[in-house]
Amino acid sequence: MPRYFLHVLNGDGLTEDEEGLDLPDMEAAIEEAKQSIRFIVAEEARAGHLHLRGSIRIDSPLGERQCEVDFADAFEAQQPGEAS
């Protein structure tokens, strides 16, 4: 199983994933990144902050960038008055 490293880039700078995760494929790595983003944003929201300007960069074990998931891509947002 490939190992993916999910590095967080946000207002606090870069937080590097030193250990990585063994995941079956890139699709699973992207879903893991989205779940991590939701957790980070939920923690910030509890503190009264909502910042969606960050991202998670997914790298291979060789440090090669595979993908980047923006915080905003982890959510489906509706504006007031929009039908669901």
mmCIF file as gemmi writes it, N, C-alpha and C atoms, coordinates in Angstrom:
data_model
loop_
_atom_site.group_PDB
_atom_site.id
_atom_site.type_symbol
_atom_site.label_atom_id
_atom_site.label_alt_id
_atom_site.label_comp_id
_atom_site.label_asym_id
_atom_site.label_entity_id
_atom_site.label_seq_id
_atom_site.pdbx_PDB_ins_code
_atom_site.Cartn_x
_atom_site.Cartn_y
_atom_site.Cartn_z
_atom_site.occupancy
_atom_site.B_iso_or_equiv
_atom_site.pdbx_formal_charge
_atom_site.auth_seq_id
_atom_site.auth_asym_id
_atom_site.pdbx_PDB_model_num
ATOM 1 N N . MET Axp A 1 ? 0.847 -1.175 0 1 0 ? 1 A 1
ATOM 2 C CA . MET Axp A 1 ? 0 0 0 1 0 ? 1 A 1
ATOM 3 C C . MET Axp A 1 ? 0.892 1.238 0 1 0 ? 1 A 1
ATOM 4 N N . PRO Axp A 2 ? 0.599 2.2 -0.857 1 0 ? 2 A 1
ATOM 5 C CA . PRO Axp A 2 ? 1.433 3.409 -0.907 1 0 ? 2 A 1
ATOM 6 C C . PRO Axp A 2 ? 1.292 4.264 0.358 1 0 ? 2 A 1
ATOM 7 N N . ARG Axp A 3 ? 2.345 4.981 0.665 1 0 ? 3 A 1
ATOM 8 C CA . ARG Axp A 3 ? 2.337 5.905 1.805 1 0 ? 3 A 1
ATOM 9 C C . ARG Axp A 3 ? 2.203 7.317 1.263 1 0 ? 3 A 1
ATOM 10 N N . TYR Axp A 4 ? 1.273 8.069 1.851 1 0 ? 4 A 1
ATOM 11 C CA . TYR Axp A 4 ? 1.042 9.456 1.462 1 0 ? 4 A 1
ATOM 12 C C . TYR Axp A 4 ? 1.314 10.347 2.667 1 0 ? 4 A 1
ATOM 13 N N . PHE Axp A 5 ? 1.87 11.521 2.398 1 0 ? 5 A 1
ATOM 14 C CA . PHE Axp A 5 ? 2.159 12.505 3.434 1 0 ? 5 A 1
ATOM 15 C C . PHE Axp A 5 ? 1.243 13.696 3.208 1 0 ? 5 A 1
ATOM 16 N N . LEU Axp A 6 ? 0.476 14.06 4.245 1 0 ? 6 A 1
ATOM 17 C CA . LEU Axp A 6 ? -0.507 15.135 4.141 1 0 ? 6 A 1
ATOM 18 C C . LEU Axp A 6 ? -0.001 16.34 4.936 1 0 ? 6 A 1
ATOM 19 N N . HIS Axp A 7 ? 0.559 17.315 4.249 1 0 ? 7 A 1
ATOM 20 C CA . HIS Axp A 7 ? 1.129 18.508 4.871 1 0 ? 7 A 1
ATOM 21 C C . HIS Axp A 7 ? 0.077 19.62 4.89 1 0 ? 7 A 1
ATOM 22 N N . VAL Axp A 8 ? -0.107 20.249 6.049 1 0 ? 8 A 1
ATOM 23 C CA . VAL Axp A 8 ? -1.108 21.305 6.206 1 0 ? 8 A 1
ATOM 24 C C . VAL Axp A 8 ? -0.456 22.663 5.98 1 0 ? 8 A 1
ATOM 25 N N . LEU Axp A 9 ? -1.045 23.446 5.075 1 0 ? 9 A 1
ATOM 26 C CA . LEU Axp A 9 ? -0.606 24.823 4.824 1 0 ? 9 A 1
ATOM 27 C C . LEU Axp A 9 ? -1.777 25.729 5.186 1 0 ? 9 A 1
ATOM 28 N N . ASN Axp A 10 ? -1.584 26.571 6.21 1 0 ? 10 A 1
ATOM 29 C CA . ASN Axp A 10 ? -2.649 27.5 6.604 1 0 ? 10 A 1
ATOM 30 C C . ASN Axp A 10 ? -2.034 28.752 7.215 1 0 ? 10 A 1
ATOM 31 N N . GLY Axp A 11 ? -2.847 29.518 7.92 1 0 ? 11 A 1
ATOM 32 C CA . GLY Axp A 11 ? -2.379 30.761 8.516 1 0 ? 11 A 1
ATOM 33 C C . GLY Axp A 11 ? -1.245 30.574 9.511 1 0 ? 11 A 1
ATOM 34 N N . ASP Axp A 12 ? -1.076 29.357 10.014 1 0 ? 12 A 1
ATOM 35 C CA . ASP Axp A 12 ? 0.007 29.059 10.946 1 0 ? 12 A 1
ATOM 36 C C . ASP Axp A 12 ? 1.291 28.656 10.221 1 0 ? 12 A 1
ATOM 37 N N . GLY Axp A 13 ? 1.244 28.627 8.887 1 0 ? 13 A 1
ATOM 38 C CA . GLY Axp A 13 ? 2.405 28.216 8.101 1 0 ? 13 A 1
ATOM 39 C C . GLY Axp A 13 ? 2.258 26.779 7.632 1 0 ? 13 A 1
ATOM 40 N N . LEU Axp A 14 ? 3.376 26.096 7.473 1 0 ? 14 A 1
ATOM 41 C CA . LEU Axp A 14 ? 3.404 24.714 7.002 1 0 ? 14 A 1
ATOM 42 C C . LEU Axp A 14 ? 3.612 23.775 8.181 1 0 ? 14 A 1
ATOM 43 N N . THR Axp A 15 ? 2.714 22.813 8.325 1 0 ? 15 A 1
ATOM 44 C CA . THR Axp A 15 ? 2.884 21.746 9.309 1 0 ? 15 A 1
ATOM 45 C C . THR Axp A 15 ? 3.127 20.467 8.522 1 0 ? 15 A 1
ATOM 46 N N . GLU Axp A 16 ? 4.346 19.957 8.601 1 0 ? 16 A 1
ATOM 47 C CA . GLU Axp A 16 ? 4.713 18.79 7.81 1 0 ? 16 A 1
ATOM 48 C C . GLU Axp A 16 ? 4.278 17.499 8.489 1 0 ? 16 A 1
ATOM 49 N N . ASP Axp A 17 ? 3.779 16.595 7.687 1 0 ? 17 A 1
ATOM 50 C CA . ASP Axp A 17 ? 3.42 15.252 8.127 1 0 ? 17 A 1
ATOM 51 C C . ASP Axp A 17 ? 4.696 14.416 8.078 1 0 ? 17 A 1
ATOM 52 N N . GLU Axp A 18 ? 5.241 14.095 9.232 1 0 ? 18 A 1
ATOM 53 C CA . GLU Axp A 18 ? 6.508 13.365 9.312 1 0 ? 18 A 1
ATOM 54 C C . GLU Axp A 18 ? 6.327 11.856 9.149 1 0 ? 18 A 1
ATOM 55 N N . GLU Axp A 19 ? 5.119 11.342 9.466 1 0 ? 19 A 1
ATOM 56 C CA . GLU Axp A 19 ? 4.907 9.898 9.471 1 0 ? 19 A 1
ATOM 57 C C . GLU Axp A 19 ? 4.226 9.377 8.214 1 0 ? 19 A 1
ATOM 58 N N . GLY Axp A 20 ? 3.259 10.112 7.703 1 0 ? 20 A 1
ATOM 59 C CA . GLY Axp A 20 ? 2.505 9.658 6.545 1 0 ? 20 A 1
ATOM 60 C C . GLY Axp A 20 ? 1.474 8.602 6.909 1 0 ? 20 A 1
ATOM 61 N N . LEU Axp A 21 ? 0.668 8.253 5.913 1 0 ? 21 A 1
ATOM 62 C CA . LEU Axp A 21 ? -0.38 7.252 6.09 1 0 ? 21 A 1
ATOM 63 C C . LEU Axp A 21 ? -0.326 6.265 4.939 1 0 ? 21 A 1
ATOM 64 N N . ASP Axp A 22 ? -0.505 4.99 5.256 1 0 ? 22 A 1
ATOM 65 C CA . ASP Axp A 22 ? -0.615 3.971 4.218 1 0 ? 22 A 1
ATOM 66 C C . ASP Axp A 22 ? -2.066 3.93 3.766 1 0 ? 22 A 1
ATOM 67 N N . LEU Axp A 23 ? -2.301 4.291 2.522 1 0 ? 23 A 1
ATOM 68 C CA . LEU Axp A 23 ? -3.65 4.346 1.967 1 0 ? 23 A 1
ATOM 69 C C . LEU Axp A 23 ? -3.66 3.621 0.625 1 0 ? 23 A 1
ATOM 70 N N . PRO Axp A 24 ? -4.82 3.068 0.243 1 0 ? 24 A 1
ATOM 71 C CA . PRO Axp A 24 ? -4.857 2.253 -0.973 1 0 ? 24 A 1
ATOM 72 C C . PRO Axp A 24 ? -4.576 3.002 -2.27 1 0 ? 24 A 1
ATOM 73 N N . ASP Axp A 25 ? -4.98 4.29 -2.341 1 0 ? 25 A 1
ATOM 74 C CA . ASP Axp A 25 ? -4.798 5.023 -3.597 1 0 ? 25 A 1
ATOM 75 C C . ASP Axp A 25 ? -4.973 6.523 -3.36 1 0 ? 25 A 1
ATOM 76 N N . MET Axp A 26 ? -4.801 7.298 -4.431 1 0 ? 26 A 1
ATOM 77 C CA . MET Axp A 26 ? -4.905 8.753 -4.333 1 0 ? 26 A 1
ATOM 78 C C . MET Axp A 26 ? -6.311 9.181 -3.914 1 0 ? 26 A 1
ATOM 79 N N . GLU Axp A 27 ? -7.325 8.491 -4.384 1 0 ? 27 A 1
ATOM 80 C CA . GLU Axp A 27 ? -8.7 8.828 -4.003 1 0 ? 27 A 1
ATOM 81 C C . GLU Axp A 27 ? -8.878 8.742 -2.486 1 0 ? 27 A 1
ATOM 82 N N . ALA Axp A 28 ? -8.319 7.713 -1.874 1 0 ? 28 A 1
ATOM 83 C CA . ALA Axp A 28 ? -8.383 7.568 -0.42 1 0 ? 28 A 1
ATOM 84 C C . ALA Axp A 28 ? -7.574 8.669 0.27 1 0 ? 28 A 1
ATOM 85 N N . ALA Axp A 29 ? -6.447 9.05 -0.31 1 0 ? 29 A 1
ATOM 86 C CA . ALA Axp A 29 ? -5.627 10.126 0.259 1 0 ? 29 A 1
ATOM 87 C C . ALA Axp A 29 ? -6.371 11.458 0.215 1 0 ? 29 A 1
ATOM 88 N N . ILE Axp A 30 ? -7.075 11.716 -0.878 1 0 ? 30 A 1
ATOM 89 C CA . ILE Axp A 30 ? -7.854 12.956 -0.992 1 0 ? 30 A 1
ATOM 90 C C . ILE Axp A 30 ? -8.986 12.955 0.026 1 0 ? 30 A 1
ATOM 91 N N . GLU Axp A 31 ? -9.663 11.826 0.196 1 0 ? 31 A 1
ATOM 92 C CA . GLU Axp A 31 ? -10.747 11.75 1.185 1 0 ? 31 A 1
ATOM 93 C C . GLU Axp A 31 ? -10.198 11.942 2.596 1 0 ? 31 A 1
ATOM 94 N N . GLU Axp A 32 ? -9.042 11.377 2.882 1 0 ? 32 A 1
ATOM 95 C CA . GLU Axp A 32 ? -8.399 11.564 4.189 1 0 ? 32 A 1
ATOM 96 C C . GLU Axp A 32 ? -8.051 13.037 4.402 1 0 ? 32 A 1
ATOM 97 N N . ALA Axp A 33 ? -7.558 13.7 3.36 1 0 ? 33 A 1
ATOM 98 C CA . ALA Axp A 33 ? -7.249 15.132 3.45 1 0 ? 33 A 1
ATOM 99 C C . ALA Axp A 33 ? -8.51 15.932 3.757 1 0 ? 33 A 1
ATOM 100 N N . LYS Axp A 34 ? -9.611 15.611 3.09 1 0 ? 34 A 1
ATOM 101 C CA . LYS Axp A 34 ? -10.873 16.324 3.336 1 0 ? 34 A 1
ATOM 102 C C . LYS Axp A 34 ? -11.357 16.113 4.766 1 0 ? 34 A 1
ATOM 103 N N . GLN Axp A 35 ? -11.238 14.884 5.274 1 0 ? 35 A 1
ATOM 104 C CA . GLN Axp A 35 ? -11.635 14.622 6.662 1 0 ? 35 A 1
ATOM 105 C C . GLN Axp A 35 ? -10.751 15.417 7.632 1 0 ? 35 A 1
ATOM 106 N N . SER Axp A 36 ? -9.465 15.483 7.346 1 0 ? 36 A 1
ATOM 107 C CA . SER Axp A 36 ? -8.547 16.255 8.193 1 0 ? 36 A 1
ATOM 108 C C . SER Axp A 36 ? -8.896 17.737 8.166 1 0 ? 36 A 1
ATOM 109 N N . ILE Axp A 37 ? -9.219 18.243 6.993 1 0 ? 37 A 1
ATOM 110 C CA . ILE Axp A 37 ? -9.611 19.651 6.861 1 0 ? 37 A 1
ATOM 111 C C . ILE Axp A 37 ? -10.856 19.925 7.686 1 0 ? 37 A 1
ATOM 112 N N . ARG Axp A 38 ? -11.849 19.04 7.606 1 0 ? 38 A 1
ATOM 113 C CA . ARG Axp A 38 ? -13.091 19.233 8.371 1 0 ? 38 A 1
ATOM 114 C C . ARG Axp A 38 ? -12.805 19.264 9.87 1 0 ? 38 A 1
ATOM 115 N N . PHE Axp A 39 ? -11.89 18.42 10.328 1 0 ? 39 A 1
ATOM 116 C CA . PHE Axp A 39 ? -11.522 18.413 11.738 1 0 ? 39 A 1
ATOM 117 C C . PHE Axp A 39 ? -10.839 19.727 12.127 1 0 ? 39 A 1
ATOM 118 N N . ILE Axp A 40 ? -9.888 20.173 11.316 1 0 ? 40 A 1
ATOM 119 C CA . ILE Axp A 40 ? -9.167 21.424 11.593 1 0 ? 40 A 1
ATOM 120 C C . ILE Axp A 40 ? -10.133 22.603 11.645 1 0 ? 40 A 1
ATOM 121 N N . VAL Axp A 41 ? -11.012 22.694 10.65 1 0 ? 41 A 1
ATOM 122 C CA . VAL Axp A 41 ? -11.954 23.812 10.578 1 0 ? 41 A 1
ATOM 123 C C . VAL Axp A 41 ? -12.938 23.756 11.741 1 0 ? 41 A 1
ATOM 124 N N . ALA Axp A 42 ? -13.377 22.555 12.137 1 0 ? 42 A 1
ATOM 125 C CA . ALA Axp A 42 ? -14.295 22.424 13.274 1 0 ? 42 A 1
ATOM 126 C C . ALA Axp A 42 ? -13.637 22.922 14.558 1 0 ? 42 A 1
ATOM 127 N N . GLU Axp A 43 ? -12.366 22.573 14.748 1 0 ? 43 A 1
ATOM 128 C CA . GLU Axp A 43 ? -11.638 23.048 15.931 1 0 ? 43 A 1
ATOM 129 C C . GLU Axp A 43 ? -11.528 24.575 15.925 1 0 ? 43 A 1
ATOM 130 N N . GLU Axp A 44 ? -11.219 25.145 14.769 1 0 ? 44 A 1
ATOM 131 C CA . GLU Axp A 44 ? -11.116 26.602 14.668 1 0 ? 44 A 1
ATOM 132 C C . GLU Axp A 44 ? -12.479 27.26 14.885 1 0 ? 44 A 1
ATOM 133 N N . ALA Axp A 45 ? -13.546 26.653 14.358 1 0 ? 45 A 1
ATOM 134 C CA . ALA Axp A 45 ? -14.89 27.218 14.513 1 0 ? 45 A 1
ATOM 135 C C . ALA Axp A 45 ? -15.296 27.234 15.982 1 0 ? 45 A 1
ATOM 136 N N . ARG Axp A 46 ? -14.916 26.198 16.735 1 0 ? 46 A 1
ATOM 137 C CA . ARG Axp A 46 ? -15.228 26.177 18.174 1 0 ? 46 A 1
ATOM 138 C C . ARG Axp A 46 ? -14.55 27.341 18.897 1 0 ? 46 A 1
ATOM 139 N N . ALA Axp A 47 ? -13.433 27.794 18.353 1 0 ? 47 A 1
ATOM 140 C CA . ALA Axp A 47 ? -12.72 28.931 18.94 1 0 ? 47 A 1
ATOM 141 C C . ALA Axp A 47 ? -13.211 30.261 18.365 1 0 ? 47 A 1
ATOM 142 N N . GLY Axp A 48 ? -14.239 30.194 17.489 1 0 ? 48 A 1
ATOM 143 C CA . GLY Axp A 48 ? -14.816 31.418 16.945 1 0 ? 48 A 1
ATOM 144 C C . GLY Axp A 48 ? -14.181 31.908 15.662 1 0 ? 48 A 1
ATOM 145 N N . HIS Axp A 49 ? -13.391 31.059 15.014 1 0 ? 49 A 1
ATOM 146 C CA . HIS Axp A 49 ? -12.714 31.45 13.774 1 0 ? 49 A 1
ATOM 147 C C . HIS Axp A 49 ? -13.136 30.521 12.644 1 0 ? 49 A 1
ATOM 148 N N . LEU Axp A 50 ? -13.253 31.07 11.442 1 0 ? 50 A 1
ATOM 149 C CA . LEU Axp A 50 ? -13.559 30.244 10.276 1 0 ? 50 A 1
ATOM 150 C C . LEU Axp A 50 ? -12.677 30.704 9.125 1 0 ? 50 A 1
ATOM 151 N N . HIS Axp A 51 ? -11.625 29.943 8.874 1 0 ? 51 A 1
ATOM 152 C CA . HIS Axp A 51 ? -10.683 30.268 7.804 1 0 ? 51 A 1
ATOM 153 C C . HIS Axp A 51 ? -10.66 29.109 6.816 1 0 ? 51 A 1
ATOM 154 N N . LEU Axp A 52 ? -10.953 29.394 5.557 1 0 ? 52 A 1
ATOM 155 C CA . LEU Axp A 52 ? -10.947 28.361 4.523 1 0 ? 52 A 1
ATOM 156 C C . LEU Axp A 52 ? -9.857 28.616 3.486 1 0 ? 52 A 1
ATOM 157 N N . ARG Axp A 53 ? -8.827 29.382 3.856 1 0 ? 53 A 1
ATOM 158 C CA . ARG Axp A 53 ? -7.776 29.743 2.903 1 0 ? 53 A 1
ATOM 159 C C . ARG Axp A 53 ? -6.612 28.766 2.866 1 0 ? 53 A 1
ATOM 160 N N . GLY Axp A 54 ? -6.642 27.742 3.686 1 0 ? 54 A 1
ATOM 161 C CA . GLY Axp A 54 ? -5.533 26.797 3.719 1 0 ? 54 A 1
ATOM 162 C C . GLY Axp A 54 ? -5.699 25.666 2.722 1 0 ? 54 A 1
ATOM 163 N N . SER Axp A 55 ? -4.766 24.733 2.787 1 0 ? 55 A 1
ATOM 164 C CA . SER Axp A 55 ? -4.837 23.546 1.933 1 0 ? 55 A 1
ATOM 165 C C . SER Axp A 55 ? -4.03 22.425 2.576 1 0 ? 55 A 1
ATOM 166 N N . ILE Axp A 56 ? -4.243 21.229 2.067 1 0 ? 56 A 1
ATOM 167 C CA . ILE Axp A 56 ? -3.411 20.086 2.435 1 0 ? 56 A 1
ATOM 168 C C . ILE Axp A 56 ? -2.724 19.61 1.169 1 0 ? 56 A 1
ATOM 169 N N . ARG Axp A 57 ? -1.408 19.558 1.242 1 0 ? 57 A 1
ATOM 170 C CA . ARG Axp A 57 ? -0.601 19.084 0.118 1 0 ? 57 A 1
ATOM 171 C C . ARG Axp A 57 ? -0.299 17.608 0.34 1 0 ? 57 A 1
ATOM 172 N N . ILE Axp A 58 ? -0.596 16.811 -0.653 1 0 ? 58 A 1
ATOM 173 C CA . ILE Axp A 58 ? -0.35 15.371 -0.575 1 0 ? 58 A 1
ATOM 174 C C . ILE Axp A 58 ? 0.924 15.066 -1.356 1 0 ? 58 A 1
ATOM 175 N N . ASP Axp A 59 ? 1.912 14.501 -0.646 1 0 ? 59 A 1
ATOM 176 C CA . ASP Axp A 59 ? 3.2 14.165 -1.259 1 0 ? 59 A 1
ATOM 177 C C . ASP Axp A 59 ? 3.437 12.659 -1.235 1 0 ? 59 A 1
ATOM 178 N N . SER Axp A 60 ? 4.266 12.206 -2.161 1 0 ? 60 A 1
ATOM 179 C CA . SER Axp A 60 ? 4.72 10.813 -2.192 1 0 ? 60 A 1
ATOM 180 C C . SER Axp A 60 ? 5.845 10.648 -1.167 1 0 ? 60 A 1
ATOM 181 N N . PRO Axp A 61 ? 6.263 9.411 -0.892 1 0 ? 61 A 1
ATOM 182 C CA . PRO Axp A 61 ? 7.387 9.205 0.022 1 0 ? 61 A 1
ATOM 183 C C . PRO Axp A 61 ? 8.679 9.881 -0.446 1 0 ? 61 A 1
ATOM 184 N N . LEU Axp A 62 ? 8.789 10.149 -1.75 1 0 ? 62 A 1
ATOM 185 C CA . LEU Axp A 62 ? 9.983 10.812 -2.279 1 0 ? 62 A 1
ATOM 186 C C . LEU Axp A 62 ? 9.887 12.332 -2.198 1 0 ? 62 A 1
ATOM 187 N N . GLY Axp A 63 ? 8.788 12.833 -1.608 1 0 ? 63 A 1
ATOM 188 C CA . GLY Axp A 63 ? 8.607 14.272 -1.486 1 0 ? 63 A 1
ATOM 189 C C . GLY Axp A 63 ? 8.022 14.925 -2.716 1 0 ? 63 A 1
ATOM 190 N N . GLU Axp A 64 ? 7.549 14.125 -3.656 1 0 ? 64 A 1
ATOM 191 C CA . GLU Axp A 64 ? 6.952 14.671 -4.877 1 0 ? 64 A 1
ATOM 192 C C . GLU Axp A 64 ? 5.498 15.045 -4.62 1 0 ? 64 A 1
ATOM 193 N N . ARG Axp A 65 ? 5.135 16.258 -5.005 1 0 ? 65 A 1
ATOM 194 C CA . ARG Axp A 65 ? 3.76 16.718 -4.82 1 0 ? 65 A 1
ATOM 195 C C . ARG Axp A 65 ? 2.84 15.922 -5.738 1 0 ? 65 A 1
ATOM 196 N N . GLN Axp A 66 ? 1.824 15.318 -5.15 1 0 ? 66 A 1
ATOM 197 C CA . GLN Axp A 66 ? 0.866 14.521 -5.904 1 0 ? 66 A 1
ATOM 198 C C . GLN Axp A 66 ? -0.429 15.283 -6.152 1 0 ? 66 A 1
ATOM 199 N N . CYS Axp A 67 ? -0.821 16.093 -5.161 1 0 ? 67 A 1
ATOM 200 C CA . CYS Axp A 67 ? -2.122 16.755 -5.229 1 0 ? 67 A 1
ATOM 201 C C . CYS Axp A 67 ? -2.179 17.808 -4.123 1 0 ? 67 A 1
ATOM 202 N N . GLU Axp A 68 ? -3.074 18.773 -4.274 1 0 ? 68 A 1
ATOM 203 C CA . GLU Axp A 68 ? -3.316 19.747 -3.209 1 0 ? 68 A 1
ATOM 204 C C . GLU Axp A 68 ? -4.82 19.922 -3.074 1 0 ? 68 A 1
ATOM 205 N N . VAL Axp A 69 ? -5.318 19.819 -1.842 1 0 ? 69 A 1
ATOM 206 C CA . VAL Axp A 69 ? -6.749 19.935 -1.568 1 0 ? 69 A 1
ATOM 207 C C . VAL Axp A 69 ? -6.971 21.218 -0.78 1 0 ? 69 A 1
ATOM 208 N N . ASP Axp A 70 ? -7.683 22.171 -1.368 1 0 ? 70 A 1
ATOM 209 C CA . ASP Axp A 70 ? -8.006 23.422 -0.682 1 0 ? 70 A 1
ATOM 210 C C . ASP Axp A 70 ? -9.022 23.165 0.423 1 0 ? 70 A 1
ATOM 211 N N . PHE Axp A 71 ? -8.912 23.916 1.515 1 0 ? 71 A 1
ATOM 212 C CA . PHE Axp A 71 ? -9.867 23.771 2.607 1 0 ? 71 A 1
ATOM 213 C C . PHE Axp A 71 ? -11.302 23.886 2.1 1 0 ? 71 A 1
ATOM 214 N N . ALA Axp A 72 ? -11.571 24.858 1.243 1 0 ? 72 A 1
ATOM 215 C CA . ALA Axp A 72 ? -12.938 25.087 0.753 1 0 ? 72 A 1
ATOM 216 C C . ALA Axp A 72 ? -13.481 23.884 -0.008 1 0 ? 72 A 1
ATOM 217 N N . ASP Axp A 73 ? -12.602 23.063 -0.597 1 0 ? 73 A 1
ATOM 218 C CA . ASP Axp A 73 ? -13.05 21.9 -1.365 1 0 ? 73 A 1
ATOM 219 C C . ASP Axp A 73 ? -13.576 20.771 -0.484 1 0 ? 73 A 1
ATOM 220 N N . ALA Axp A 74 ? -13.387 20.874 0.818 1 0 ? 74 A 1
ATOM 221 C CA . ALA Axp A 74 ? -13.853 19.841 1.74 1 0 ? 74 A 1
ATOM 222 C C . ALA Axp A 74 ? -15.301 20.058 2.169 1 0 ? 74 A 1
ATOM 223 N N . PHE Axp A 75 ? -15.925 21.127 1.65 1 0 ? 75 A 1
ATOM 224 C CA . PHE Axp A 75 ? -17.279 21.477 2.074 1 0 ? 75 A 1
ATOM 225 C C . PHE Axp A 75 ? -18.176 21.774 0.887 1 0 ? 75 A 1
ATOM 226 N N . GLU Axp A 76 ? -19.453 21.524 1.083 1 0 ? 76 A 1
ATOM 227 C CA . GLU Axp A 76 ? -20.475 21.995 0.155 1 0 ? 76 A 1
ATOM 228 C C . GLU Axp A 76 ? -21.192 23.119 0.887 1 0 ? 76 A 1
ATOM 229 N N . ALA Axp A 77 ? -20.995 24.34 0.439 1 0 ? 77 A 1
ATOM 230 C CA . ALA Axp A 77 ? -21.572 25.498 1.123 1 0 ? 77 A 1
ATOM 231 C C . ALA Axp A 77 ? -22.834 25.956 0.409 1 0 ? 77 A 1
ATOM 232 N N . GLN Axp A 78 ? -23.831 26.321 1.193 1 0 ? 78 A 1
ATOM 233 C CA . GLN Axp A 78 ? -25.062 26.893 0.656 1 0 ? 78 A 1
ATOM 234 C C . GLN Axp A 78 ? -25.204 28.305 1.184 1 0 ? 78 A 1
ATOM 235 N N . GLN Axp A 79 ? -25.618 29.175 0.317 1 0 ? 79 A 1
ATOM 236 C CA . GLN Axp A 79 ? -25.891 30.548 0.707 1 0 ? 79 A 1
ATOM 237 C C . GLN Axp A 79 ? -27.334 30.638 1.189 1 0 ? 79 A 1
ATOM 238 N N . PRO Axp A 80 ? -27.635 31.574 2.086 1 0 ? 80 A 1
ATOM 239 C CA . PRO Axp A 80 ? -29.017 31.744 2.526 1 0 ? 80 A 1
ATOM 240 C C . PRO Axp A 80 ? -29.938 31.943 1.322 1 0 ? 80 A 1
ATOM 241 N N . GLY Axp A 81 ? -31.058 31.253 1.343 1 0 ? 81 A 1
ATOM 242 C CA . GLY Axp A 81 ? -32.029 31.387 0.267 1 0 ? 81 A 1
ATOM 243 C C . GLY Axp A 81 ? -31.843 30.398 -0.869 1 0 ? 81 A 1
ATOM 244 N N . GLU Axp A 82 ? -30.72 29.673 -0.892 1 0 ? 82 A 1
ATOM 245 C CA . GLU Axp A 82 ? -30.5 28.674 -1.937 1 0 ? 82 A 1
ATOM 246 C C . GLU Axp A 82 ? -31.24 27.394 -1.577 1 0 ? 82 A 1
ATOM 247 N N . ALA Axp A 83 ? -31.812 26.756 -2.59 1 0 ? 83 A 1
ATOM 248 C CA . ALA Axp A 83 ? -32.472 25.475 -2.371 1 0 ? 83 A 1
ATOM 249 C C . ALA Axp A 83 ? -31.421 24.394 -2.17 1 0 ? 83 A 1
ATOM 250 N N . SER Axp A 84 ? -31.75 23.4 -1.357 1 0 ? 84 A 1
ATOM 251 C CA . SER Axp A 84 ? -30.782 22.321 -1.115 1 0 ? 84 A 1
ATOM 252 C C . SER Axp A 84 ? -30.926 21.182 -2.082 1 0 ? 84 A 1
